[in-house]
Amino acid sequence: MTTSRQALVRYAARNNAEWCAAMCRAHGVAGEFGAEAWAAAVRTPLYYPDAVTLEPETGRDALVARIDTASPGASVKDSFADLELTAAGFQVLFEARWVHRPAGAPTASSDLVWDVVGDSDTLRAWALAWDDGAGDADLFRPGLLADPETFVILARPAHGPDGRVVAGAVATRSEHVVGVSNIFGRVGGPDDAWPVVLQALARLFPTLPVVGYEQGDDLRVALRHGFEPIGPLRVWTHRG
């Protein structure tokens, strides 16, 4: 990995930790940034890690001591895929790749129009579209709207009577990059969502590179839309 890619992975990891911290705050959970990792001492919301490493070769024992491994489901986002947590009672949940797209890169056209969610009713409509009936729409709480670095992006058909939310994502602005997570498209999946989301990001954050992480088919879709892989990550879950 080149020095520039190492810096990008650090930026992406920090950005992702800031998004996790924002989600936790919306649920009344306080996390703390340290030199090597962000961590929360109590269990975090569903799908969100209890710790995110910010530097390579983070100290395992000190990291694990900062989270609640006594409660089921504790997890660690190993941002550099270089931790060995098996001896601490963890197993690998999944592996993925950090991805990066340069600022100013061209975007494809889209038949959808975008907006930024600005009220709790619209956030609920976005969350129900994101959830698609899985029962997890309550994860996105109105407190997110008060976070100045969190932007919930929605997309609707340019022509249509109902104005339903058909695609969207969450953007998290940090010092060096803007991170994208929770991208969805109700009809064509991420392939339909990326063009309109990237248009929104180019308008909202024209000078910031875009980062995130993907795996499997979603990774292949992101690469088709101008991203490049910049490094591996791994998520561990506690077996207890």
N, C-alpha and C positions, 0 to 999 in steps of 0.2 A: 504494500500500500504506500503510495507516495505521500509526502508531507501534506500536500494540499488535500488529499482524500482523508488523511488522519484528522485534519482540522474540520473538514465537513462532517465527519462522523461525530466528532465531539460536539459540533454545533447542533446536529440532529438529535443527539442524545439529550443534550441540555434542553432543547426545545420540547422534546417529547416529555421530559420530566416536568417542565413547566405546565404542559397541558394536563398531565396527570394530577399535578398539584391543584390546578384550577378545578378539575372535576371533583377532587376530594373536598376542596373548600365548599363547593356547592352542596355537598352532603354532610357538612359539618365536621369533616375529618382534617386535622392539621398535619401536614408533612413538614419536613425540615431538610434544607439543602446543606450538605457537608462538602468537604473538599473533594471527596471521591464519589459520593452518591447522594441522591435524594431518597428519603425513606419516611414512612409513616409508622408510628408505633402501634396503631390500632388498624384493624382490617379495613381495607379500602373498598370502594364500590365494585360491583360485579364487572369483570373484564379488565380491571385496572390493577397494575402491580403495586405491591407494598414497597418496592424499592426499584430505583433505576440507577444503574451505574453511570457515572459521568467521566470516568477516566479508565484507561486500561489497567489491568492487574490490581483491581480494587481488593483490599483485604477482606477475605471471606468471613472470618470470625467476627470482625467488627461490624460488617454489614448485616450478617444474620442476627446479631444481637440487637439491632435497631428495629426489628420487625416482630410481629406476633405470630410465631410459628405454632403456638398452642391452638389457635383457631383454624378450622379447616379452610383450605384454599389459599393460603399465603403463597405469594409468588414474587419472583425477582426478574426484572428485565436486565439481562446481561448484555449491555449495549455493544460490547466488543467481542462477544462469544469467546471469552478467555477465562471464565471462572470454572472451577470444578466444585460443584455443590452437592454431589452425590453423597459424600461422607457426612454432610450436614442434614441429610434426610430429604433432599430434593431430587426430582427427576425432570427431564426435559419435556416441556409441554409442546413447544414448536420452535422451529428455526425460521428466520426470514432474512431479508436483505434491506439495509438502508438504501434509499434511492434519492437522487438529486436531479434537479432540472434547473439550468441556468436562468438567471433573471433576464428578461427581454427575449427569451426564445419564442418563436412564432407559435400561435395557437390555432387550432382547427376551428372551422365554423360550427355553429350549433343552432338548432331550431328552437332551443329553449332560452328563456330569459331568466336572469339571476337577480337576487336581492339578498340583503343581510337581515336575518331575523332580528326584530326589534321589540317584540312583546311576548308575553307568556303564552297567549293563545296561538300565535304563529309558531312558537317553539314547540308547542304540543302537536300541532299539525305536522311539523317537520319530524318530530320524534316518532310519531305514528307511522309516517312514511318510511323512515329509516328502519323501524322495527319490523314492519311487514307482518304483523300478527304474532310475533314470537313472545310477546308479553313483557318486553324489557323497556318500553317507551318511557317509564318513570325514571329511568337512569338520568335523563337530561332534565335538570331542574332549573327553574327561573333564575336562581342565583348566578348561573353561567352568564346571563345577560349583563350582569354588573361588572364582569371582568373586562378591563379595557383592552386586553390582548387576545381575547377570544372572539371569533367571528363565525357565527353559524350561517353557512351559505345555503340558500334554497334555490331551486330552479323549477320553473313552471313552463307549460307550453306557451309559445308566443301567441297562439290563437286557440282559444277554447273557452267554453262557457263557465267552467267550474273553478278554474284557477288552482287546481290541486297541485300539491307538491309531488314532483315525479323524480327529483334527483337532488343531491346535496352533499355537503361535507362540512367538517369543522376545520377552520384555519386558526393557527396559533402563531401570533407574531412574537418574535424574540429579536435580540440585538442584530444577529447576523443572517437569519433565515426566517422563512415562514413555513411552518409545518402543516401538513394536511393529514387528517385522519377521518375515519367514519364516512368515507365516500360511498355513495350508493346511487343506483339508478333503478327505478321500479320496473322498467321495461327491458332495457338492454344492458343492465348492470353497469359496472364502472366504465365500460367502453362508451356508453352514451353520456355518462356523467362527466368524465374528464374534460371534454372540450369546453363545456360551460363553466366548470369549476376553474379551469385554467384561465378562462377569460376574466372571471371575477378576480382571481389572484393578481393577474396582470394589471387590472385597473386599481385594485386596492393597495397593492404592494409592488409597484413597478420596479423597484431597485433591489428587491430581495429574492435570492434563489429559493426554490421550493424543495422541501425535503419531506420524507416520510419513510415508512417501511411497508413492504409487501412480501407476499409469498405465493407460490403456486401460480394459478391462472391469473390472479390479480397482479402479480409481478409482471407477467408477460404483457398484460394490458398496459400497465404503467410504462413499460419500455417502449411500447408502440406509440405512446403519447409523449415521447421525448425525454423520459427519465433515463438515468444510467445507474447501475448498482455501484455503491461505493464501499460497502463493507457488510459483514455478517452480524447478526444479533441472535440471541437465544433467550427464550423465556423458560424459566424453571418454576415448577410448582412443588410445594411441600407435600410429602406423602402422608403426613400425619392427619 
